[in-house]
Amino acid sequence: MAARVSFIGAGPGAADLITLRGARVLGAAQAVLFDALTDPALRAMAPQAEWIDVGKRGFAHATAQPTINALLLATAGRHSRVVRLKGGDPSVLGRLEEELDTLLAAGIDCEVIPGVTAALAAAADALRPLTRRGSGRSVSLTTAMTQLGSLHATRSADTEVFYMAGRQLGALSAKLLLAGWPGQTPVCVVSRAGWPDRRVSSHSVASLADAGPLHADRPAVVTVGAGGAALASAGTALSASPAKAPAATT
């Protein structure tokens, strides 16, 4: 049987955030190449599969992209049902293009099963819609760190969501000011979005550095602008939830 590689979005945290289709295809896998931030509990959905760690972590061990590409080809040569399990959604900051190009160039059949990206999980955890009627019609998803390792910030939408900025919050504040965001612009930081131990805090662009100690050494999503503003009625709900740290409003 010819091989097929299914790219599955595992969702942004706990295993039950995977889609029903993703869980069904994962359950039939013979081999799974998985990212670092996928929930280990997902292994129970495919106990018969060969599980191969190809994770990348910022400022830590990371499997090189050429190595991942080669492993995909080799695994598809041994198995007919291969899953590439990616955190969040495969098409959002997940290097999907490189891996699809490698497989399609070799004549290997592929499919992509979408998942919930961290920006959506962060908005859900914080009870803050990313779009707001009258003030937030556009959303931009951006990785704060460029391919060359430099920090980058923009002001291209009513709501800007920055991934991979947890260790750079003070520097990101300065970059946001340079990009034209007023200092009083609301910012929401959520670390470990989609997990039971997520933390949510409220800041402004000018005071974003204050979030550093609360979210240290935790994957964080930073939402700036319309989608970063807390609902007037949401403060009590956020601070009452045992799954979230009390929101620090600055």
Sequence and secondary structure as in RCSB ss.txt:
>XXXX:A:sequence
MAARVSFIGAGPGAADLITLRGARVLGAAQAVLFDALTDPALRAMAPQAEWIDVGKRGFAHATAQPTINALLLAT
AGRHSRVVRLKGGDPSVLGRLEEELDTLLAAGIDCEVIPGVTAALAAAADALRPLTRRGSGRSVSLTTAMTQLGS
LHATRSADTEVFYMAGRQLGALSAKLLLAGWPGQTPVCVVSRAGWPDRRVSSHSVASLADAGPLHADRPAVVTVG
AGGAALASAGTALSASPAKAPAATT
>XXXX:A:secstr
   EEEEEE BSSSGGGS HHHHHHHHT SEEEE TTS GGGGGG TTSEEEE  B TTS B  HHHHHHHHHHH
HHH SEEEEEESB TTSSS HHHHHHHHHHTT EEEEE    HHHHHHHHHT  SSBTTTB  EEEEESB TTS 
B     SSEEEEES TT HHHHHHHHHHTT  TT EEEEEESTTSTT EEEEEESTTGGGGTTTTTTS EEEEEE
GGGS  TT HHHHHH TTS      
